Amino acid sequence: MYAVIQSGGKQYRVAPGDIVQIEKIEGDVGSAVKFNEVLLCAKPSADASQIWLGKPTLAGAAVEGEVVGQGRGEKILIIKMKRRKQYRRTQGHRQFLTQVLVTGVSNGSGEAANLSSDDKKKKLTTFQSHLKAKGLAMTPKTLGSRKRMAAAAGKKSAAPAAEAAAPKKAPAAKKAPAKKKAE
């Protein structure tokens, strides 16, 4: 059995055992989610398929799932350019996404399809989310010497200690420019 659900203004075809990547919904990894906006349910078979179609949604139909990933997707670049006008703008965007493992589909008229606990465990052991958590808004500045960075981290390496122990040379004195002889 499969269903077509609506989430985040988009429609997704889901079946028990599918991992669907949708726009961000609230919930931590491992929490259960329920989608009530089911547009269509279908039960395919070899001789005749059975379809339940909503106008616009099916009453009582629901899709249950479990959040398996939260984060941001790949970065896309938006580039605007007007030729011969020296106008170029570049902007990046990373969409917040949620990955959901579909655990059950019910059509609202008593029929349901659920994912067994063994299949769920097998899916979760092989699944690896590619979504990354939100990073810093700006990379911190790392200007300065390695000695200062190591001191800030609390780790002093042997190389900076050896340089500090060596006597420091005084800067060379500048010579005065040679005077021209007047004739």
Backbone as JSON Lines, residues from 0, in Angstrom:
{"i":0,"aa":"M","n":[0.85,-1.18,0.0],"ca":[0.0,0.0,0.0],"c":[0.89,1.24,0.0]}
{"i":1,"aa":"Y","n":[0.51,2.23,-0.76],"ca":[1.24,3.49,-0.76],"c":[0.25,4.63,-0.66]}
{"i":2,"aa":"A","n":[0.79,5.82,-0.37],"ca":[-0.06,7.0,-0.23],"c":[0.67,8.2,-0.81]}
{"i":3,"aa":"V","n":[-0.1,9.23,-1.14],"ca":[0.45,10.52,-1.56],"c":[0.08,11.51,-0.47]}
{"i":4,"aa":"I","n":[1.11,12.09,0.15],"ca":[0.88,13.04,1.24],"c":[1.32,14.42,0.82]}
{"i":5,"aa":"Q","n":[0.86,15.42,1.56],"ca":[1.25,16.79,1.31],"c":[1.95,17.33,2.55]}
{"i":6,"aa":"S","n":[3.15,17.89,2.35],"ca":[3.9,18.47,3.46],"c":[4.77,19.58,2.92]}
{"i":7,"aa":"G","n":[4.7,20.75,3.54],"ca":[5.51,21.88,3.11],"c":[5.15,22.39,1.73]}
{"i":8,"aa":"G","n":[3.89,22.22,1.31],"ca":[3.46,22.7,0.0],"c":[3.86,21.78,-1.14]}
{"i":9,"aa":"K","n":[4.43,20.61,-0.82],"ca":[4.85,19.66,-1.85],"c":[4.16,18.32,-1.6]}
{"i":10,"aa":"Q","n":[4.09,17.5,-2.63],"ca":[3.45,16.2,-2.52],"c":[4.49,15.1,-2.66]}
{"i":11,"aa":"Y","n":[4.34,14.04,-1.85],"ca":[5.3,12.94,-1.84],"c":[4.55,11.62,-1.89]}
{"i":12,"aa":"R","n":[5.08,10.68,-2.68],"ca":[4.54,9.33,-2.72],"c":[5.33,8.51,-1.72]}
{"i":13,"aa":"V","n":[4.65,7.92,-0.73],"ca":[5.33,7.2,0.34],"c":[4.71,5.82,0.51]}
{"i":14,"aa":"A","n":[5.54,4.9,0.98],"ca":[5.11,3.55,1.32],"c":[5.87,3.15,2.58]}
{"i":15,"aa":"P","n":[5.36,2.2,3.36],"ca":[6.09,1.78,4.56],"c":[7.5,1.3,4.21]}
{"i":16,"aa":"G","n":[8.5,1.83,4.93],"ca":[9.89,1.49,4.67],"c":[10.64,2.53,3.87]}
{"i":17,"aa":"D","n":[9.92,3.5,3.3],"ca":[10.58,4.56,2.53],"c":[11.18,5.6,3.47]}
{"i":18,"aa":"I","n":[12.3,6.18,3.06],"ca":[12.87,7.32,3.77],"c":[12.68,8.53,2.86]}
{"i":19,"aa":"V","n":[11.89,9.48,3.35],"ca":[11.5,10.64,2.55],"c":[12.18,11.88,3.12]}
{"i":20,"aa":"Q","n":[12.71,12.71,2.23],"ca":[13.33,13.97,2.63],"c":[12.36,15.09,2.33]}
{"i":21,"aa":"I","n":[11.88,15.75,3.41],"ca":[10.88,16.79,3.26],"c":[11.4,18.08,3.86]}
{"i":22,"aa":"E","n":[10.67,19.18,3.64],"ca":[11.07,20.44,4.27],"c":[10.94,20.32,5.77]}
{"i":23,"aa":"K","n":[11.7,21.12,6.49],"ca":[11.84,20.97,7.93],"c":[10.51,20.96,8.67]}
{"i":24,"aa":"I","n":[10.38,19.95,9.54],"ca":[9.27,19.89,10.49],"c":[9.89,19.76,11.87]}
{"i":25,"aa":"E","n":[9.17,20.19,12.89],"ca":[9.7,20.16,14.25],"c":[9.77,18.72,14.74]}
{"i":26,"aa":"G","n":[10.8,18.43,15.53],"ca":[10.95,17.1,16.12],"c":[12.41,16.69,16.11]}
{"i":27,"aa":"D","n":[12.81,16.03,17.19],"ca":[14.18,15.53,17.27],"c":[14.29,14.19,16.56]}
{"i":28,"aa":"V","n":[15.53,13.77,16.33],"ca":[15.77,12.47,15.71],"c":[15.24,11.4,16.64]}
{"i":29,"aa":"G","n":[14.42,10.5,16.11],"ca":[13.82,9.44,16.9],"c":[12.38,9.71,17.29]}
{"i":30,"aa":"S","n":[11.9,10.93,17.12],"ca":[10.52,11.24,17.51],"c":[9.55,10.82,16.41]}
{"i":31,"aa":"A","n":[8.32,10.52,16.81],"ca":[7.29,10.08,15.87],"c":[6.57,11.29,15.27]}
{"i":32,"aa":"V","n":[6.21,11.17,14.0],"ca":[5.46,12.22,13.31],"c":[4.25,11.57,12.63]}
{"i":33,"aa":"K","n":[3.22,12.37,12.43],"ca":[2.0,11.87,11.78],"c":[1.56,12.89,10.74]}
{"i":34,"aa":"F","n":[1.3,12.42,9.54],"ca":[0.83,13.26,8.45],"c":[-0.65,12.96,8.22]}
{"i":35,"aa":"N","n":[-1.51,13.96,8.38],"ca":[-2.94,13.77,8.19],"c":[-3.43,14.24,6.83]}
{"i":36,"aa":"E","n":[-2.61,14.98,6.1],"ca":[-3.01,15.44,4.77],"c":[-2.66,14.38,3.73]}
{"i":37,"aa":"V","n":[-3.5,13.36,3.65],"ca":[-3.3,12.26,2.7],"c":[-4.23,12.51,1.52]}
{"i":38,"aa":"L","n":[-3.65,12.65,0.33],"ca":[-4.44,12.97,-0.86],"c":[-4.96,11.72,-1.56]}
{"i":39,"aa":"L","n":[-4.19,10.62,-1.47],"ca":[-4.55,9.41,-2.21],"c":[-3.94,8.22,-1.5]}
{"i":40,"aa":"C","n":[-4.66,7.11,-1.49],"ca":[-4.12,5.83,-1.03],"c":[-4.38,4.81,-2.12]}
{"i":41,"aa":"A","n":[-3.46,3.91,-2.32],"ca":[-3.64,2.89,-3.33],"c":[-3.07,1.56,-2.84]}
{"i":42,"aa":"K","n":[-3.73,0.5,-3.24],"ca":[-3.29,-0.85,-2.9],"c":[-3.13,-1.61,-4.22]}
{"i":43,"aa":"P","n":[-1.92,-1.63,-4.77],"ca":[-1.74,-2.28,-6.06],"c":[-1.77,-3.8,-5.92]}
{"i":44,"aa":"S","n":[-2.31,-4.46,-6.93],"ca":[-2.3,-5.92,-6.99],"c":[-2.13,-6.33,-8.45]}
{"i":45,"aa":"A","n":[-1.94,-7.61,-8.67],"ca":[-1.66,-8.1,-10.02],"c":[-2.87,-7.95,-10.94]}
{"i":46,"aa":"D","n":[-4.08,-8.23,-10.45],"ca":[-5.24,-8.19,-11.33],"c":[-6.01,-6.87,-11.29]}
{"i":47,"aa":"A","n":[-6.2,-6.29,-10.08],"ca":[-6.94,-5.03,-10.0],"c":[-6.42,-4.21,-8.82]}
{"i":48,"aa":"S","n":[-6.09,-2.96,-9.08],"ca":[-5.62,-2.07,-8.02],"c":[-6.82,-1.39,-7.39]}
{"i":49,"aa":"Q","n":[-6.68,-1.09,-6.1],"ca":[-7.74,-0.4,-5.39],"c":[-7.21,0.99,-5.02]}
{"i":50,"aa":"I","n":[-8.02,2.02,-5.29],"ca":[-7.58,3.4,-5.06],"c":[-8.62,4.12,-4.22]}
{"i":51,"aa":"W","n":[-8.15,4.87,-3.22],"ca":[-8.99,5.76,-2.43],"c":[-8.51,7.18,-2.71]}
{"i":52,"aa":"L","n":[-9.39,8.0,-3.26],"ca":[-9.02,9.34,-3.68],"c":[-9.76,10.36,-2.83]}
{"i":53,"aa":"G","n":[-9.02,11.33,-2.31],"ca":[-9.63,12.36,-1.47],"c":[-10.03,13.58,-2.26]}
{"i":54,"aa":"K","n":[-10.97,14.36,-1.7],"ca":[-11.41,15.59,-2.35],"c":[-11.38,16.72,-1.34]}
{"i":55,"aa":"P","n":[-10.34,17.38,-1.02],"ca":[-8.96,17.17,-1.49],"c":[-8.19,16.14,-0.66]}
{"i":56,"aa":"T","n":[-8.61,15.86,0.6],"ca":[-7.89,14.88,1.41],"c":[-8.82,13.76,1.83]}
{"i":57,"aa":"L","n":[-8.23,12.63,2.21],"ca":[-8.99,11.49,2.7],"c":[-9.3,11.68,4.18]}
{"i":58,"aa":"A","n":[-10.55,11.5,4.56],"ca":[-10.93,11.64,5.96],"c":[-10.49,10.4,6.72]}
{"i":59,"aa":"G","n":[-9.78,10.62,7.82],"ca":[-9.34,9.51,8.67],"c":[-8.05,8.85,8.23]}
{"i":60,"aa":"A","n":[-7.57,9.16,7.05],"ca":[-6.33,8.55,6.57],"c":[-5.13,9.24,7.22]}
{"i":61,"aa":"A","n":[-4.08,8.46,7.47],"ca":[-2.89,9.01,8.11],"c":[-1.67,8.22,7.69]}
{"i":62,"aa":"V","n":[-0.54,8.9,7.72],"ca":[0.76,8.27,7.48],"c":[1.62,8.56,8.7]}
{"i":63,"aa":"E","n":[2.16,7.5,9.29],"ca":[3.01,7.64,10.46],"c":[4.46,7.43,10.07]}
{"i":64,"aa":"G","n":[5.34,8.13,10.77],"ca":[6.76,8.01,10.49],"c":[7.6,8.34,11.69]}
{"i":65,"aa":"E","n":[8.9,8.23,11.49],"ca":[9.86,8.53,12.55],"c":[10.97,9.39,11.95]}
{"i":66,"aa":"V","n":[11.33,10.46,12.65],"ca":[12.37,11.36,12.17],"c":[13.72,10.66,12.32]}
{"i":67,"aa":"V","n":[14.46,10.55,11.21],"ca":[15.77,9.9,11.25],"c":[16.9,10.87,10.92]}
{"i":68,"aa":"G","n":[16.58,12.09,10.51],"ca":[17.62,13.06,10.19],"c":[17.08,14.48,10.19]}
{"i":69,"aa":"Q","n":[17.86,15.4,10.74],"ca":[17.53,16.82,10.72],"c":[18.79,17.57,10.29]}
{"i":70,"aa":"G","n":[18.64,18.57,9.47],"ca":[19.81,19.35,9.09],"c":[19.56,20.18,7.86]}
{"i":71,"aa":"R","n":[20.66,20.55,7.22],"ca":[20.58,21.39,6.03],"c":[21.12,20.63,4.84]}
{"i":72,"aa":"G","n":[20.51,20.86,3.69],"ca":[20.9,20.19,2.47],"c":[22.12,20.83,1.83]}
{"i":73,"aa":"E","n":[22.36,20.45,0.6],"ca":[23.5,20.98,-0.14],"c":[23.28,22.45,-0.46]}
{"i":74,"aa":"K","n":[24.37,23.17,-0.6],"ca":[24.29,24.6,-0.91],"c":[24.01,24.78,-2.4]}
{"i":75,"aa":"I","n":[23.08,25.68,-2.68],"ca":[22.84,26.07,-4.06],"c":[23.26,27.53,-4.2]}
{"i":76,"aa":"L","n":[23.74,27.89,-5.37],"ca":[24.18,29.25,-5.63],"c":[23.19,29.96,-6.53]}
{"i":77,"aa":"I","n":[22.85,31.17,-6.15],"ca":[21.98,32.01,-6.95],"c":[22.87,33.1,-7.53]}
{"i":78,"aa":"I","n":[22.95,33.14,-8.83],"ca":[23.83,34.11,-9.5],"c":[22.98,34.99,-10.4]}
{"i":79,"aa":"K","n":[23.1,36.31,-10.21],"ca":[22.4,37.27,-11.05],"c":[23.46,38.06,-11.81]}
{"i":80,"aa":"M","n":[23.22,38.27,-13.08],"ca":[24.19,39.01,-13.88],"c":[23.48,39.74,-15.02]}
{"i":81,"aa":"K","n":[23.91,40.96,-15.26],"ca":[23.43,41.7,-16.41],"c":[24.66,42.06,-17.24]}
{"i":82,"aa":"R","n":[24.68,41.57,-18.43],"ca":[25.87,41.76,-19.25],"c":[26.07,43.23,-19.63]}
{"i":83,"aa":"R","n":[27.31,43.58,-19.75],"ca":[27.75,44.92,-20.14],"c":[27.33,46.01,-19.16]}
{"i":84,"aa":"K","n":[26.86,45.66,-17.98],"ca":[26.43,46.67,-17.0],"c":[27.24,46.57,-15.71]}
{"i":85,"aa":"Q","n":[28.21,45.67,-15.67],"ca":[29.04,45.46,-14.46],"c":[28.18,45.12,-13.25]}
{"i":86,"aa":"Y","n":[27.14,44.31,-13.48],"ca":[26.25,43.91,-12.38],"c":[26.35,42.41,-12.18]}
{"i":87,"aa":"R","n":[26.87,42.01,-11.04],"ca":[26.96,40.59,-10.7],"c":[26.66,40.43,-9.22]}
{"i":88,"aa":"R","n":[25.77,39.53,-8.89],"ca":[25.44,39.23,-7.49],"c":[25.46,37.72,-7.31]}
{"i":89,"aa":"T","n":[26.04,37.27,-6.23],"ca":[26.07,35.85,-5.9],"c":[25.52,35.67,-4.5]}
{"i":90,"aa":"Q","n":[24.65,34.7,-4.35],"ca":[24.07,34.41,-3.04],"c":[23.95,32.9,-2.91]}
{"i":91,"aa":"G","n":[24.22,32.39,-1.7],"ca":[24.1,30.97,-1.44],"c":[22.89,30.68,-0.58]}
{"i":92,"aa":"H","n":[22.4,29.44,-0.66],"ca":[21.24,29.03,0.15],"c":[21.36,27.56,0.49]}
{"i":93,"aa":"R","n":[21.08,27.22,1.76],"ca":[21.01,25.82,2.19],"c":[19.66,25.62,2.87]}
{"i":94,"aa":"Q","n":[18.85,24.74,2.33],"ca":[17.49,24.52,2.84],"c":[17.52,23.61,4.06]}
{"i":95,"aa":"F","n":[16.72,23.94,5.07],"ca":[16.55,23.06,6.22],"c":[15.65,21.9,5.81]}
{"i":96,"aa":"L","n":[16.09,20.67,6.08],"ca":[15.36,19.48,5.66],"c":[15.2,18.51,6.83]}
{"i":97,"aa":"T","n":[14.21,17.64,6.73],"ca":[13.98,16.57,7.69],"c":[13.84,15.27,6.9]}
{"i":98,"aa":"Q","n":[14.49,14.21,7.38],"ca":[14.36,12.9,6.77],"c":[13.48,12.04,7.67]}
{"i":99,"aa":"V","n":[12.47,11.43,7.07],"ca":[11.47,10.67,7.82],"c":[11.41,9.25,7.27]}
{"i":100,"aa":"L","n":[11.45,8.26,8.17],"ca":[11.23,6.86,7.82],"c":[9.74,6.58,7.99]}
{"i":101,"aa":"V","n":[9.07,6.19,6.92],"ca":[7.63,5.93,6.96],"c":[7.41,4.56,7.6]}
{"i":102,"aa":"T","n":[6.65,4.54,8.71],"ca":[6.43,3.29,9.43],"c":[5.04,2.72,9.22]}
{"i":103,"aa":"G","n":[4.07,3.53,8.79],"ca":[2.73,3.0,8.58],"c":[1.88,3.89,7.71]}
{"i":104,"aa":"V","n":[0.97,3.24,6.95],"ca":[0.02,3.95,6.1],"c":[-1.37,3.37,6.37]}
{"i":105,"aa":"S","n":[-2.34,4.23,6.69],"ca":[-3.72,3.77,6.84],"c":[-4.6,4.62,5.93]}
{"i":106,"aa":"N","n":[-5.61,3.97,5.31],"ca":[-6.41,4.67,4.3],"c":[-7.67,5.31,4.86]}
{"i":107,"aa":"G","n":[-7.95,5.15,6.14],"ca":[-9.12,5.77,6.74],"c":[-10.35,4.89,6.7]}
{"i":108,"aa":"S","n":[-10.32,3.78,5.98],"ca":[-11.48,2.88,5.94],"c":[-11.14,1.52,6.55]}
{"i":109,"aa":"G","n":[-10.13,1.49,7.42],"ca":[-9.82,0.27,8.15],"c":[-8.61,-0.49,7.66]}
{"i":110,"aa":"E","n":[-8.17,-0.25,6.46],"ca":[-7.0,-0.97,5.96],"c":[-5.74,-0.19,6.29]}
{"i":111,"aa":"A","n":[-4.69,-0.94,6.64],"ca":[-3.42,-0.3,7.01],"c":[-2.26,-1.2,6.62]}
{"i":112,"aa":"A","n":[-1.13,-0.58,6.38],"ca":[0.11,-1.31,6.11],"c":[1.17,-0.72,7.03]}
{"i":113,"aa":"N","n":[1.85,-1.6,7.78],"ca":[2.84,-1.15,8.75],"c":[4.19,-1.8,8.46]}
{"i":114,"aa":"L","n":[5.23,-1.15,8.92],"ca":[6.59,-1.66,8.77],"c":[6.92,-2.5,10.0]}
{"i":115,"aa":"S","n":[7.42,-3.71,9.79],"ca":[7.76,-4.57,10.93],"c":[8.98,-4.03,11.65]}
{"i":116,"aa":"S","n":[9.13,-4.41,12.92],"ca":[10.25,-3.9,13.71],"c":[11.59,-4.41,13.18]}
{"i":117,"aa":"D","n":[11.62,-5.63,12.62],"ca":[12.87,-6.15,12.05],"c":[13.29,-5.35,10.83]}
{"i":118,"aa":"D","n":[12.3,-5.06,9.95],"ca":[12.61,-4.26,8.76],"c":[13.04,-2.84,9.15]}
{"i":119,"aa":"K","n":[12.4,-2.29,10.17],"ca":[12.76,-0.95,10.64],"c":[14.18,-0.93,11.16]}
{"i":120,"aa":"K","n":[14.54,-1.93,11.94],"ca":[15.9,-2.01,12.48],"c":[16.93,-2.15,11.36]}
{"i":121,"aa":"K","n":[16.59,-2.97,10.35],"ca":[17.5,-3.17,9.21],"c":[17.67,-1.87,8.42]}
{"i":122,"aa":"K","n":[16.56,-1.14,8.22],"ca":[16.64,0.14,7.49],"c":[17.51,1.14,8.23]}
{"i":123,"aa":"L","n":[17.32,1.23,9.56],"ca":[18.06,2.22,10.34],"c":[19.54,1.89,10.45]}
{"i":124,"aa":"T","n":[19.92,0.6,10.41],"ca":[21.34,0.27,10.49],"c":[22.06,0.6,9.19]}
{"i":125,"aa":"T","n":[21.37,0.51,8.06],"ca":[22.02,0.81,6.78],"c":[21.9,2.27,6.38]}
{"i":126,"aa":"F","n":[21.04,3.02,7.06],"ca":[20.79,4.42,6.68],"c":[21.85,5.34,7.27]}
{"i":127,"aa":"Q","n":[22.33,6.26,6.45],"ca":[23.26,7.29,6.92],"c":[22.82,8.63,6.34]}
{"i":128,"aa":"S","n":[22.51,9.57,7.22],"ca":[22.01,10.87,6.79],"c":[23.16,11.71,6.24]}
{"i":129,"aa":"H","n":[22.91,12.39,5.13],"ca":[23.91,13.29,4.55],"c":[23.66,14.74,4.97]}
{"i":130,"aa":"L","n":[22.62,14.97,5.75],"ca":[22.32,16.33,6.19],"c":[23.31,16.77,7.25]}
{"i":131,"aa":"K","n":[23.72,18.02,7.19],"ca":[24.67,18.56,8.15],"c":[23.97,19.58,9.03]}
{"i":132,"aa":"A","n":[24.38,19.63,10.28],"ca":[23.79,20.6,11.2],"c":[24.18,22.0,10.78]}
{"i":133,"aa":"K","n":[23.44,22.98,11.25],"ca":[23.72,24.36,10.91],"c":[25.05,24.77,11.52]}
{"i":134,"aa":"G","n":[25.92,25.33,10.72],"ca":[27.23,25.74,11.19],"c":[27.23,27.17,11.68]}
{"i":135,"aa":"L","n":[28.42,27.69,11.91],"ca":[28.56,29.07,12.35],"c":[28.16,30.03,11.24]}
{"i":136,"aa":"A","n":[27.66,31.17,11.62],"ca":[27.26,32.17,10.62],"c":[28.47,32.72,9.9]}
{"i":137,"aa":"M","n":[29.59,32.79,10.6],"ca":[30.81,33.3,10.01],"c":[31.99,32.51,10.56]}
{"i":138,"aa":"T","n":[32.93,32.16,9.75],"ca":[34.09,31.43,10.22],"c":[34.9,32.34,11.12]}
{"i":139,"aa":"P","n":[35.28,31.84,12.32],"ca":[36.05,32.7,13.21],"c":[37.42,33.02,12.62]}
{"i":140,"aa":"K","n":[37.92,34.19,12.96],"ca":[39.19,34.63,12.41],"c":[40.32,33.84,13.04]}
{"i":141,"aa":"T","n":[41.28,33.45,12.21],"ca":[42.43,32.7,12.7],"c":[43.72,33.43,12.36]}
{"i":142,"aa":"L","n":[43.64,34.76,12.3],"ca":[44.83,35.53,12.01],"c":[45.77,35.47,13.2]}
{"i":143,"aa":"G","n":[47.03,35.48,12.96],"ca":[48.0,35.44,14.05],"c":[48.86,34.2,13.94]}
{"i":144,"aa":"S","n":[49.78,34.11,14.86],"ca":[50.74,33.01,14.79],"c":[50.15,31.73,15.35]}
{"i":145,"aa":"R","n":[50.79,30.64,15.01],"ca":[50.38,29.34,15.53],"c":[50.64,29.27,17.03]}
{"i":146,"aa":"K","n":[51.67,29.99,17.5],"ca":[51.96,29.97,18.93],"c":[50.79,30.52,19.71]}
{"i":147,"aa":"R","n":[50.2,31.61,19.24],"ca":[49.1,32.23,19.95],"c":[47.86,31.33,19.9]}
{"i":148,"aa":"M","n":[47.62,30.69,18.75],"ca":[46.49,29.78,18.64],"c":[46.65,28.58,19.56]}
{"i":149,"aa":"A","n":[47.89,28.06,19.66],"ca":[48.14,26.92,20.54],"c":[47.98,27.33,22.0]}
{"i":150,"aa":"A","n":[48.41,28.53,22.34],"ca":[48.27,29.0,23.72],"c":[46.79,29.18,24.07]}
{"i":151,"aa":"A","n":[46.0,29.64,23.11],"ca":[44.57,29.81,23.37],"c":[43.89,28.47,23.57]}
{"i":152,"aa":"A","n":[44.37,27.46,22.89],"ca":[43.78,26.13,23.02],"c":[44.29,25.43,24.27]}
{"i":153,"aa":"G","n":[45.32,25.96,24.89],"ca":[45.85,25.36,26.11],"c":[46.87,24.27,25.85]}
{"i":154,"aa":"K","n":[47.24,24.12,24.6],"ca":[48.21,23.11,24.24],"c":[49.46,23.82,23.75]}
{"i":155,"aa":"K","n":[50.55,23.6,24.43],"ca":[51.8,24.21,23.99],"c":[52.67,23.13,23.37]}
{"i":156,"aa":"S","n":[53.07,23.35,22.15],"ca":[53.91,22.37,21.48],"c":[55.38,22.65,21.78]}
{"i":157,"aa":"A","n":[56.22,21.69,21.44],"ca":[57.65,21.81,21.73],"c":[58.32,22.85,20.84]}
{"i":158,"aa":"A","n":[57.89,22.99,19.61],"ca":[58.52,23.92,18.68],"c":[58.41,25.38,19.16]}
{"i":159,"aa":"P","n":[57.26,25.86,19.57],"ca":[57.22,27.24,20.04],"c":[58.03,27.44,21.32]}
{"i":160,"aa":"A","n":[58.09,26.41,22.17],"ca":[58.87,26.54,23.4],"c":[60.35,26.66,23.08]}
{"i":161,"aa":"A","n":[60.81,25.93,22.08],"ca":[62.22,25.99,21.69],"c":[62.55,27.36,21.12]}
{"i":162,"aa":"E","n":[61.63,27.94,20.36],"ca":[61.87,29.26,19.8],"c":[61.89,30.33,20.9]}
{"i":163,"aa":"A","n":[61.07,30.16,21.91],"ca":[61.02,31.13,22.99],"c":[62.28,31.07,23.85]}
{"i":164,"aa":"A","n":[62.88,29.87,23.99],"ca":[64.08,29.7,24.82],"c":[65.32,30.26,24.13]}
{"i":165,"aa":"A","n":[65.35,30.29,22.82],"ca":[66.52,30.79,22.08],"c":[66.64,32.3,22.3]}
{"i":166,"aa":"P","n":[67.89,32.79,22.45],"ca":[68.06,34.23,22.65],"c":[67.64,34.99,21.39]}
{"i":167,"aa":"K","n":[67.03,36.12,21.62],"ca":[66.56,36.93,20.49],"c":[67.65,37.9,20.08]}
{"i":168,"aa":"K","n":[67.8,38.05,18.79],"ca":[68.79,38.97,18.25],"c":[68.19,40.36,18.18]}
{"i":169,"aa":"A","n":[69.02,41.33,18.45],"ca":[68.58,42.72,18.32],"c":[68.51,43.06,16.84]}
{"i":170,"aa":"P","n":[67.57,43.9,16.45],"ca":[67.49,44.26,15.04],"c":[68.74,45.03,14.61]}
{"i":171,"aa":"A","n":[69.15,44.8,13.39],"ca":[70.36,45.45,12.88],"c":[70.13,46.95,12.79]}
{"i":172,"aa":"A","n":[71.17,47.69,13.17],"ca":[71.1,49.15,13.12],"c":[71.21,49.59,11.67]}
{"i":173,"aa":"K","n":[70.47,50.61,11.31],"ca":[70.51,51.11,9.95],"c":[71.71,52.02,9.79]}
{"i":174,"aa":"K","n":[72.35,51.88,8.67],"ca":[73.48,52.74,8.36],"c":[72.98,54.05,7.8]}
{"i":175,"aa":"A","n":[73.67,55.11,8.14],"ca":[73.33,56.42,7.58],"c":[73.76,56.44,6.13]}
{"i":176,"aa":"P","n":[73.01,57.1,5.28],"ca":[73.41,57.15,3.89],"c":[74.75,57.88,3.73]}
{"i":177,"aa":"A","n":[75.51,57.44,2.77],"ca":[76.84,58.05,2.53],"c":[76.67,59.51,2.12]}
{"i":178,"aa":"K","n":[77.51,60.35,2.66],"ca":[77.45,61.77,2.34],"c":[78.2,62.02,1.05]}
{"i":179,"aa":"K","n":[77.64,62.91,0.25],"ca":[78.31,63.26,-0.99],"c":[79.33,64.35,-0.7]}
{"i":180,"aa":"K","n":[80.46,64.18,-1.33],"ca":[81.52,65.18,-1.14],"c":[81.25,66.36,-2.06]}
{"i":181,"aa":"A","n":[81.35,67.52,-1.48],"ca":[81.13,68.73,-2.28],"c":[82.44,69.1,-2.96]}
{"i":182,"aa":"E","n":[82.46,69.38,-4.22],"ca":[83.68,69.74,-4.93],"c":[83.72,71.18,-5.3]}
